[in-house]
Amino acid sequence: MPIARAIVLQHLDREGAGLIGELLLRRGIRVDPIPLDRGAAVPASLAADEILVVMGGSMGVADIVDPRFPFLAPEVELLRGVLAAKRPVLGVCLGAQLLAHAAGSRVFPNQRADAKGIPRPLREVGFGEVHLLGREHEPALAGLDAAIPVLHWHGDTFDLPVGATHLAKSEACVNQAFRLGERAYGLQFHVEIEAETVRRWAEEDADYVVGARGPEGPAAIAAASEAVSREVRRTGERLLGNIIIQMLGS
């Protein structure tokens, strides 16, 4: 059955589908955001003509038991069902972490050893790049350079799920993207965003940025947003377009 609808699980108003939604709409697929932070219910399952997109958020897998986020546990159950049924799903940032968790993997704070060899928490925040793995034989990476520009905005990471194909890494975080089966994808980074969205994140999430980049961090990210976001979008169109083709099987 042809895919007619994309269910987009949204955890914060500022973290919408962006370019993902645009590319789906171009293919005639209806995009329905589900604002979980506003009390919308997590669907129990997917219909035969639906795909699932799970976006980012400031909460994490460790918050599943937090009563402030009652939607996280049902999301994990939905993802487990989607994976078991081998249905199409794309998780971005938090969405990738939830997908990895649903597949049985550990999600934990990203770390780097200091000068004394002691592991310290490491937030990866701002524009950077990821290195793509297996471009020669991975359809989702077709036509892309060995390293691509992205937006990082996370403090947690995950182990690759058993059987997953490792698709990308960065210097600060080894597991940046994966494919599980034929139609399930997780991206720890962002390529779906535009400059205006980046500036909004830098302003509304300033405390988080300062914790990662220091007091000049929010202004630096905002200043770079216009020029770098154009390159990220160009990359995003190709990467997300490839992934959508694989998710739809067409």
ABEGO torsion letter per residue (X at the ends): XBBABBBBBBABAABBAEAAAAAAAAAGBBBBBBBAAAGBBBBABBBAABBBBBBBEABBAAAAABAABAAAAAAAAAAAAAAAAGBBBBBBEAAAAAAAAAAGBBBBBBBBBBAAGBBBBBBBBEBBBBBBBGAAABAAABGBBABBBBBBBBABBBBBBBGBBBABBBAABABABBBBEAABBBBABBAABBAAAAAAAAAAAAAAAAAAAEAAAAAAAAAAAAAAAAAAAAAAAAAAAAAAAAAAGX
